[in-house]
Amino acid sequence: MFRRTFWFTAGAAAGVWATTKVNRKLKQLTPESLASQAANKALETGNRLKDFALDVRAGMVQREAELEEALGLDAPAEPGPARGGELPTSRRRAALGSTTHPTPHVIPTIPYNRNEDH
């Protein structure tokens, strides 16, 4: 008698467990649930990319500071064009380019009449 009761109870529990599992999986596979899961994954990915970009930017700033220190570029610079000074003559010529401007290369155009072929 106890054997029958045991197996009946075990079967009923297994049935309830299986039914619950199947119903949960079916709810996860509804279009609304799938759309919600996709939106959550997209937001999570966006946040990870944002964090990565911020980490990269912080690393760039740190490395730039290290390079400036190593190259001695963090010292105050002499007044240049951005600070109201002028470039030396040789640099000014290089920056401005030659004073004579060559004529632009013109590609000759050939008139084409589509009706000539017929």
Number of C-alpha atoms within 10 A of each C-alpha: 5 7 8 9 10 11 11 12 12 12 12 12 12 12 12 12 11 12 12 12 11 12 11 11 11 11 12 14 12 11 10 11 13 13 12 13 13 12 12 12 12 12 12 12 12 12 12 12 12 12 12 12 12 12 12 12 12 12 12 12 12 12 12 12 14 13 13 13 12 10 10 10 11 12 9 7 8 8 11 11 9 7 9 8 10 12 13 9 9 8 11 11 12 9 10 8 10 9 7 6 7 7 6 6 6 6 6 6 6 6 6 7 7 7 6 6 5 4
